[in-house]
């Protein structure tokens, strides 16, 4: 299955774009530091994903960026005093949630009915 080109997050469509190795994921700014694998540009409703990742790593990266967007769109990000804390929580949730979804298809079906 191919990576989706759009993900709806909190009712808003976000473009998902692959970016080749060696190309910037997004312009680096104080509010949007460069990352190696994925980058959320909330104001442009864009998620950039580094091309060439293993399929499972790419899924984890996209879910990671989706979780960042949910935190920002719901203002829940304000509970984090430092960006590093947000990153730790998002990393843990991405790994954990993806594993739960993969191992429990009946739960996913029930949850999304």
Secondary structure by P-SEA (a helix, b strand, c coil): cccccccccccbbbbbbbbccccccccccccccccccccccccccbbbbbccccaaaaaaaaaaaaaaaaaaaaccccccccaaaaaaaaaaaaaaaaaaaaacaaaaaaaac
